[in-house]
Amino acid sequence: MAGLHDVVQAVSQRPGVEAVILASGDGLTIEHASPPGRGPDADTIAALTAVLKQHAQDLGDAAGRGLFATGVLEFNGGMMVLAALGDEGTLVLQVRPGTDIGELLFDLHRHRPAVVELL
């Protein structure tokens, strides 16, 4: 059976994915994969992800939408995808500009329960 390291490495090999960070619920880096010397600061992103996830959940509560599941943030330099893994963590993907993320979002949705089980 694949472990968390294997999952993060596999997702990092998807077309258009530049970096993958698995962040704990309290904002610590559990695993990450990115090109050597060119990746983002995983610890900073993990910490900010915990804050952003909480604000997204607050927004969902205020709007009566339930639990936060997935968010896509688009920047002029590419996208960030946040996939909640229950209270245990969040999978963060840094994606190149112009990448079609439809299949990636579908796979995240489909495989989320298995990844949560690994946490």
C-alpha positions as CSV (number, residue, x, y, z in Angstrom):
1,M,0.0,0.0,0.0
2,A,1.2,3.5,-0.8
3,G,2.2,5.8,2.0
4,L,1.9,9.6,2.2
5,H,5.3,10.1,0.7
6,D,4.3,8.0,-2.3
7,V,1.0,9.9,-2.7
8,V,2.8,13.3,-2.6
9,Q,5.4,12.1,-5.1
10,A,2.8,10.7,-7.5
11,V,0.7,13.9,-7.4
12,S,3.9,16.0,-8.0
13,Q,4.5,14.1,-11.3
14,R,1.1,15.1,-12.7
15,P,1.3,17.4,-15.8
16,G,1.4,21.1,-14.7
17,V,2.0,20.4,-11.0
18,E,5.0,22.3,-9.8
19,A,4.9,21.5,-6.1
20,V,2.9,19.5,-3.6
21,I,2.7,20.2,0.1
22,L,0.8,18.1,2.7
23,A,0.1,20.4,5.6
24,S,-1.2,19.3,9.0
25,G,-4.3,20.8,10.5
26,D,-2.1,23.0,12.7
27,G,0.0,24.3,9.8
28,L,3.1,22.1,9.9
29,T,4.6,20.4,6.8
30,I,4.0,16.7,6.8
31,E,5.4,15.9,3.3
32,H,6.3,17.9,0.3
33,A,7.7,17.5,-3.2
34,S,9.1,20.2,-5.5
35,P,12.1,20.6,-7.8
36,P,15.3,21.0,-5.8
37,G,16.1,24.6,-5.1
38,R,13.2,25.9,-7.1
39,G,10.2,25.0,-4.9
40,P,8.2,27.2,-2.6
41,D,8.9,27.5,1.1
42,A,6.8,24.5,2.2
43,D,6.8,25.5,5.9
44,T,5.4,29.0,5.2
45,I,2.8,27.6,2.8
46,A,1.7,25.0,5.3
47,A,1.3,27.6,8.1
48,L,-0.6,29.9,5.8
49,T,-2.8,27.1,4.5
50,A,-4.0,26.3,8.0
51,V,-5.2,30.0,8.4
52,L,-6.7,30.1,4.9
53,K,-8.5,26.8,5.5
54,Q,-10.1,28.1,8.7
55,H,-11.2,31.3,6.9
56,A,-12.7,29.3,4.1
57,Q,-14.5,27.2,6.6
58,D,-15.9,30.3,8.3
59,L,-17.0,31.6,4.9
60,G,-18.8,28.3,4.2
61,D,-20.4,28.4,7.6
62,A,-21.7,31.9,7.1
63,A,-23.0,31.0,3.7
64,G,-24.6,27.7,4.9
65,R,-22.5,25.6,2.6
66,G,-21.1,23.1,5.1
67,L,-17.5,21.8,5.4
68,F,-14.7,23.2,3.2
69,A,-13.6,20.6,0.7
70,T,-11.6,22.1,-2.2
71,G,-10.5,25.6,-3.1
72,V,-8.8,26.9,-6.3
73,L,-6.9,30.2,-6.0
74,E,-5.7,31.8,-9.3
75,F,-2.8,34.1,-9.4
76,N,-1.0,35.7,-12.3
77,G,1.8,33.2,-11.8
78,G,-0.4,30.1,-11.7
79,M,-2.9,28.4,-9.4
80,M,-2.9,26.9,-6.0
81,V,-5.4,24.1,-5.2
82,L,-6.2,23.3,-1.6
83,A,-7.9,20.0,-0.9
84,A,-9.1,19.5,2.7
85,L,-8.3,16.1,4.3
86,G,-10.7,16.4,7.2
87,D,-9.3,18.0,10.3
88,E,-6.0,16.2,9.9
89,G,-4.6,18.3,7.0
90,T,-4.7,19.8,3.6
91,L,-3.1,18.9,0.3
92,V,-1.8,22.0,-1.4
93,L,-0.8,21.9,-5.1
94,Q,1.1,24.6,-6.9
95,V,0.1,24.5,-10.6
96,R,1.6,26.1,-13.6
97,P,-0.3,28.9,-15.4
98,G,-2.5,27.6,-18.2
99,T,-2.8,24.0,-16.8
100,D,-6.2,22.4,-17.2
101,I,-7.0,21.2,-13.7
102,G,-10.3,19.5,-14.4
103,E,-8.9,15.9,-14.3
104,L,-6.7,16.8,-11.3
105,L,-9.7,18.1,-9.3
106,F,-11.7,15.0,-10.3
107,D,-8.9,12.7,-9.1
108,L,-8.5,14.6,-5.8
109,H,-12.2,14.2,-5.1
110,R,-12.2,10.5,-6.0
111,H,-9.1,9.6,-4.0
112,R,-9.6,12.0,-1.0
113,P,-11.0,9.2,1.3
114,A,-8.0,7.0,0.7
115,V,-5.5,9.8,1.4
116,V,-7.4,10.7,4.6
117,E,-7.1,7.1,5.7
118,L,-3.3,7.4,5.4
119,L,-3.2,10.4,7.7
